[in-house]
Amino acid sequence: MKRVVTALITIPPLVGIICFAPLYALALFIMVVALASLHEFYRMIRPPAQKGLMIITYLLTVFLFSSLIFRDIFYVAILPLFIMIPLGYILLSSGRDNPLKHDGIGPTIVAPFYVCLPLMLLVLVARLPQGKLWILYLLSVIFAGDTAAFYVGRCFGKHGLIQISPGKTWEGTVGGLLANAVIAGIFGSVFFPSLSLTCIVVLGMSIGIFGQIGDLVESLFKRSSDLKDSGTLLPGHGGLLDRIDSLLFAIPVLYLYLAF
């Protein structure tokens, strides 16, 4: 019931922001989601990230999304800074210690590419013709697949999918992919009638497959840290990162399709 109530409360404002907010406001909203998800990730990893490195990453994230709003393609020059500045900080703050032995260096540097890069692509999708419709398509396909996988797995799941996530089952996976295909077909028929139905359904299932991989990847992070959820922001769902983990792997698939 908590899952249902949380969804009923959060989905209408989310759809309103996507459909009616100007592009800069949507980009700011996505930036806040990126910062909150980064914070959950840093709290989740073991050993914990150094506070100075976390602050640097937060500032670079704000810089990245601000560049998307004000300077167009300038964001490309910011991406290498997510590696250069943290490594420089570690080098200068290590003293006589070997900087390569710094605890948490790997996850700290990986985090913005895991969280921020896909969400940056979501802003780029919003700037394309019919971009906001494509974002709604993406969310509809992913959320339908996640919901179907959860309930089908809970009601009919008997065969475990993978050891790192004992709650996932093959039955739930298949149910999620079927929901991906059905919602993609319905959405495509209504909003993208000029596109091939087969193409839009295959895209939806591809998004669903990568979305489920993204879900399992976050389960791997949580299992390595002995955590059930990344946070408690969304009752019944866990943290914000728990809610967007599928999106982080699905967004690049949609962006590649629209770009090429």
Long-range contacts (C-beta under 8 A, 24 or more apart in sequence): 1-236, 2-235, 2-236, 3-150, 3-236, 3-237, 4-236, 5-235, 5-236, 6-234, 6-235, 6-236, 6-237, 10-234, 14-139, 15-136, 18-132, 18-135, 18-136, 18-139, 19-132, 19-136, 23-69, 23-126, 23-127, 24-69, 26-123, 26-126, 26-132, 27-65, 27-68, 27-69, 27-123, 27-126, 28-65, 28-69, 30-65, 30-119, 30-122, 30-123, 31-61, 31-62, 31-65, 31-66, 31-119, 33-119, 33-240, 33-244, 34-61, 34-65, 34-115, 34-116, 34-119, 35-61, 35-62, 36-233, 36-240, 37-115, 37-119, 37-239, 37-240, 37-241, 37-244, 38-111, 38-112, 38-115, 38-116, 40-230, 40-231, 40-233, 40-239, 40-240, 40-241, 41-107, 41-111, 41-114, 41-115, 41-221, 41-230, 41-241, 42-108, 42-111, 43-230, 43-231, 44-221, 44-222, 44-225, 44-227, 44-230, 44-241, 45-104, 45-107, 45-108, 45-111, 45-221, 45-225, 46-224, 46-225, 47-103, 47-104, 48-104, 49-104, 49-107, 49-108, 49-111, 50-102, 50-103, 50-104, 50-108, 52-89, 52-93, 53-86, 53-89, 53-90, 53-104, 53-108, 54-108, 56-85, 56-86, 56-89, 57-82, 57-86, 57-108, 57-111, 57-112, 60-85, 60-112, 61-112, 61-116, 64-116, 64-120, 65-120, 65-123, 68-120, 68-123, 68-124, 75-120, 79-117, 82-109, 82-112, 82-113, 82-116, 83-109, 114-248, 115-241, 115-248, 118-247, 118-248, 118-249, 118-251, 118-252, 119-248, 119-251, 121-251, 121-252, 121-255, 122-247, 122-251, 122-255, 124-255, 125-251, 125-254, 125-255, 125-258, 128-258, 130-192, 133-191, 133-192, 134-254, 134-258, 136-187, 137-184, 137-187, 137-188, 137-191, 137-192, 137-204, 137-254, 138-207, 138-247, 138-250, 138-251, 138-254, 139-247, 140-183, 140-187, 141-180, 141-183, 141-184, 141-187, 141-204, 141-207, 141-208, 141-211, 141-250, 142-180, 142-207, 142-208, 142-211, 142-246, 142-247, 142-250, 144-179, 144-180, 144-182, 144-183, 145-176, 145-177, 145-179, 145-180, 145-183, 145-208, 145-211, 145-212, 145-246, 146-176, 146-211, 146-215, 146-246, 147-179, 148-172, 148-175, 148-176, 148-178, 148-179, 149-173, 149-175, 149-176, 149-179, 149-212, 151-175, 152-176, 162-216, 164-216, 164-219, 164-220, 164-223, 165-215, 165-216, 165-219, 165-223, 168-215, 168-216, 168-219, 173-212, 176-208, 176-212, 177-205, 177-208, 177-209, 177-212, 179-208, 180-204, 180-205, 180-207, 180-208, 180-211, 181-205, 181-208, 203-253, 203-254, 203-257, 206-253, 207-250, 207-253, 207-254, 208-250, 210-249, 210-250, 210-252, 210-253, 211-246, 211-247, 211-249, 211-250, 212-246, 213-249, 214-245, 214-246, 214-247, 214-248, 214-249, 214-250, 215-245, 215-246, 217-245, 217-249, 218-242, 218-245
